[in-house]
Amino acid sequence: MASGKLKTMKTKKIIILGAGAVGSVYGALLSRENEVTLIGNKAHVRTIQTKGLDLIGEKNQNFRLKAELKIDEIASNTLVLLTTKAEDSIHAIEQMKPILRNDTVIIVLQNGLGNEKAVKKTVGEVEVLRGVTEIAAEFLAPGRVHFWKGKTTIAQSKSAKEIAETFATSSLETCISENITNDVWNKLILNCILNPLTALFRIRNNEVASESLKWIRHEIIRECLTIGMAEGIDLKLDPATIDNKISSYRNLSSMCQDIIKGKKTEIEFLNGKLVELGQKHGISTPVNQTLTSLMKFLEEQIIEV
């Protein structure tokens, strides 16, 4: 755990690849002590370049940091936070691959399963770490993001301690995990509950804790745990504990935000991935299959062509 009195860290060069809501939060907070470059879409980048990035939360603050549409070069010992949508990760990394260095480190901070394996396959010898974030964020407008604090968990590796200390000096609570796979699955289960239900009903996360949705929540958990066991992942989850967690989350999920904006969601990397693994093991996943099908239909109706 990165906590307590830390030694003075050398300023680190950090690239946020995919500066949406969550990526912007990391970039802004890390820019307090490091040289950060956000890579995002045109409207967001142009606003940050001219007016800075406004973070709204426990404290409201404007951050002045570098923002670009693409990255042309990478300095030595650069840390890259991959915070794009899961489906965009390989394209984003392939675009960056020609300028990656042997001492570049990539942290995959995305929803879903298997993302880091695909990235590792693409980049070869570059160090790739899996991370799990509990930070919640809503993209209010270009240059303006509302966020809720949360812990960041990163996989054990040769670079993990230094990265955790870098994060901690920027007020990002961080820990190093001995079993990142379990952490990824725990986050996956929460996402499989919150994301499709909030998107379908266009409600905030805590509203999913409704008693009327209890059966659905618990069936999603049961199916996830069954698939996890088949994959060799033994999770000890209490549905009541999950319910209590959900009741405290007041943000809009990323999937709900995507649907509101008419964008494609990550359903294939969440509930859809559970369905895929269920088919692999011959295990029925009717609730996750239903949610996946409903979300695909909803996408067909609203996604901008």
N, C-alpha and C positions, 0 to 999 in steps of 0.2 A: 504493500500500500504506500502510495506517495503522499506522505503527510508529515506534519511537524516542521522543524526548521530545516530548510534545504540549503545546500551550497549554492553559491551564485552560479547560474547557468550561463553558458556562452549563448549569445543571441543566435537563434536558429533561423534559417531560411525555410519558409513553409509555403507550399502551394495548396490552395483549396480547389480541387478539380470537381466542379459541380456546385457552384455557389447558389444553391436554392436557400430554403429557410434554415435548415440545420447547418449546412455548410457555411452560411453567412455568420451564424452565431459563433462557430468555432473560429472562423477567420477574424472576426471582430475581437473576441476575447484574447486570442493568441497574439494579435497585433500589439497588445500592450507591452510585450517584452520581446517580440520577434519581428523579423522582416517577412510580412505575409503578402501574398498575392492571391486575390480571388479570381477565379476563372468562371464567368457566368454568361447569362444572355445579355443581349444588347441594352435593353431598357434598364436592367438592374445595374449593369456595369457603368453605363453613362451617368446614371444618377449618383452612384457612389463616387465617380470621378469628379463630379461637379459640386455635390452637396454632402458627401460622406454617407455613412451607413448608420441609420438610427436603430438601436436596439431598444425595445420596449419590454419591460418586465419588472423585477423587483426594484431595479434602478433604470431610469431612462438615460441613455447616453448616445452621443453622436461620435462615431469612430471615423477617423480619416486614415484610410489604408489604400494600398494599390489594388486596382481592379482592371482586368483585361479580358478581351474576348477569346484570346488564345495565348498559349505560352510558346515562346520561340527558343528559349534556352533555359537550361537548368544548371544552377551553380553546384559546386561540390557540397556534399553532406546536406542535401535538401530533403525535407520531409514532405511527402505528398499525401494529403488526405483525400481519399476518393469518396465523394459524397453525392455523386450523380445518382439518378434512378438506376436500379439494378440492370435494366435492359440496355442502358446506355453505356455501361461501364467498359465493355470491351472496345467499343468504338472510340471512346474517350482515351483509353490507354494506348490503343494502336496509333492514334494521332500523336501521342506524346512519345511513343517508343523510340523513335530515332534520336531523341535528345536525352533519354534516360542515361544515367551514369551508374557505374558499379556501386557507388556509395549512396545512391538514392534509396530511400526507404518509403514504401507505400503502405498506408494503413487503410484497409477497406472498412468503411463505416456505412454500411448499407443494410437494408432489410433483405431477408431471404436466406436461402441455403446455397452453399457451393460457390458463392461469388469469388472468394479469394482463390479458389482452385483455378477458376477460369482466368483470373488475372495473372496468377503465377505462370500458367501455361503460355500466356501472351508475352510476358516480360522476360522469362528465362531466369538469369542469375540474380536479378534485382531482388532484394529482400521485401517480402510481402507479408504483412501482419493482418490478422483479423481483429476487428474491434467491434464493440457493442456500445451503443449510446442510449442513455435514458433521457437525454435532452429532448424536450418537445419544443416545436417552433411552428409559427404560422407566418406565412408570407403575406403581409398586409398590402404592400405596394412596392414597386421598385425602390430600393434603398430604405425600406422600412420593414422590420421583422419583430414580431412578438415572440418571446421565448420564456420557457420555464426551465430552471436549473435541473440537472440530473447527472448521475455518475457516468463516466466513461470507463469501460473495461477493455483492456488490450491483452492479446496473447503473449505468453512468455516467449522471449527471444533475446538475442544478444543486444538488441537496441531498446528493449522494453523499459528498462529502468530510466535511461536518459529521457526517453519520450514522456514517461509518466511524470518525471520531474519538470520537464518543459511545460507540460499541461498544467501541473499544479501551481507553478509560479504565475500562471495566467488565470488563477481562480477556477480552474476546471478540475473538479474532484475526479481522481483517476486511480484505478487499481490494476494490478497485473494478475491475470487469471492463470491458474494451474490447469484449468479445464475449460478452455474457451468454447469448445463444442457444446457443452451443457449450457453455457451462457447464451450462445446463439439460439439454441432450441428454446430456452426460456423466453427469449425475446420473440421468437417466431410464434409461439403459442399466443402470447399477448396480441401480436399483430394479426394473427388469424381470427381472433375474436373481434378486435376493435376496428380494424380497417374496413372490412366489407360491410359490417353492420352500420357503422357510422356513415359510410358512403351511400348505402342503399336508402337510409332514412334521413340523411343529411342532418345529423345530430352531433353533439359533442361527445367525447369519449366517456365522460362520467354518466351520461344518459343511458349507455349500454348496460349499466348496472341494474337497470329496472328488473323487478321481480318477474315480469312477463317474459323477459328474454333469458331467464335463468337456465331453462332446459337447453336452449340453443348454445349458450355459453359453455355449459358443462359437457355437452356432446362434442363440441369442438375440442375441448380439452381432452376428453376420453379418446377421440380419434387420433389426436396428435400424440398422446402418450403411447398408444398402441403402435403407431407407425415408428415412433422413436425406439421402442423396445425392439422392433424388427430390425432397426438400423444399428442396434447395439448401444442405444442411448437410454440409460436408466435414470429417469427424472423422478424426483419426489415432489410432486406438486399437490397442494391442497386447493381444490376449487374455491373454497370459501376465502382463502387468502388472496386468490386471483380476483375474486369479486370485490374485496376490500380495496385492492390496488386500483382497480378500474374506477371505483367510485370517487377516487381522489384526482383523477386525470381530467382537467377542464379544457384541454386544448382540442382543436379539430385535428383529426388524424390526417396523415399525408394523403391517404387515399380519398378521403372526403374532400380535401382541398383540390385534388386532381379532378374529381368529378365536377365540382362546382366550376372549375376553370375549363371544363371540356377537354381534359387531357387523358391520355392512356394511363392506366394504373399499373401497379406492381402485383396484381392478383395472381399472375402466373408464377411468381416467385414466392408467394405465400401459400394461400389455400390451394392454389393450383399445383404447387410443388408437393404438398401432402397427398393430393389425389394421384399424382404421378408415382410417388413412392408406394402408395397403397396398391396401385396396379402392379408395380414391380414385385411386391410381396404377396399378392393375391388377397389383400385386405380391403374390405369395403369401407368407403369413406363418404357416406351419403350426405352428411351435413356440409362438409367441405366441398363436395362436388356440387351441391345445390348452390352454395354461395358463389363458387367460381362461375357457374353457368349464369347466375343472375347478374353478376358483375360484368361478364362478357356481353350480355344482352344490353345492359345499361350503357356500356362503352359504345356499342354500335349505334345507340340512339342519340348520343350527345357529343361524341368526339368530333372536333372540327376536321373537315376534310381538307 
